[in-house]
Amino acid sequence: MATCTRTCTRTSMATALGATVLISAAPFFVLFLIPVESNSPRHRSLLQILLSFASGGLLGDAFLHLIPHALEPHSHHPLEQPGHGHSHSGQGPILSVGLWVLSGIVAFLVVEKFVRHVKGGHGHSHGHGQTHGHTQGSHGHGKQEHTSKEKQRSEEEEKEAGGSRKRRGGSTGLKDGPVRPQNSGEEKTGSDLRVSGYLNLAADLAHNFTDGLAIGASFRGGWGLGILTTMTVLLHEVPHEVGDFAILVQSGCSKKQAMRLQLLTAIGALAGTACALLTEGGAVGSEVAGGTGPGWILPFTAGGFIYVATVSVLPELLREASPLQSLLEVLGLLGGVVMMVLIAHLE
């Protein structure tokens, strides 16, 4: 009897891990079909539509999946304790869920502010060095002349000096002077976008961990429940991964780099499945999957999704575009929300 139980347990563990690997690998077949290789002007219009789909998916996932799951056990709490004090006592857990959502938003804000500060510090010192070098170079022209006259004079000297200046590298410095701040600004913008992509990966890693917990706990409860949970998570992950792919490409990654980074988030799902399988009867996994375990995981992840969608993705959709492109972007956002509504009904 004990041998049969151990065999069944090992089989369920192998099946759960196999289902998690399948869910992690399946979206990549869809990503191969997306004709977007990089964040280039040629792919900009399609990428913007995918970004709008991503923002709708993130917001729909947060408000229609994560937060309701976190509130679900607390919504049944008043039925267990009828009377005058039940509504007041049930308000504490609901407030805690809201506070954890806000904590996720603030935590992601703090991380991005910190990284921007570090990047901005380097950019400021670099720009200061350029300013100092320009001041030394223009000091020989005299302090009594106006800025406009200095520019005209430097241009005349540039034309007269010609090849000798080029050999000494003097004209190169003058020509590169006004261009460097633009490049540094572009690099700074690119690094900021890259930070938002990594923040989205961090939130997706936590989300995949909870999915892994749900899969592991469901397979401990039976094959039928495990297969049903696997199919639900799979339908949920495909549109989610498409949106994450668009955010990473917008952040400056190539198609291959974005797919590799998304593959790393599968570690979170495998870790969640293993955690649920190794705990006693999958108790921790079932509690977290239902929102009654460590109550901060789901709302904190929801706060991260809300931050990425509203701060990093939606501002990209506010750029000037044609009426048709704007309409397609709005439809893409609504499409992401509708997809999450359908998945919420299936759950």
PyMOL commands that set and color helices and strands:
alter all, ss='L'
color gray80, all
select helices_A, chain A and resi 2-31+41-75+77-80+86-139+147-161+163-168+170-176+179-221+223-250+255-264+266-278+280-290+297-318+323-346
alter helices_A, ss='H'
color red, helices_A
deselect
rebuild
show_as cartoon
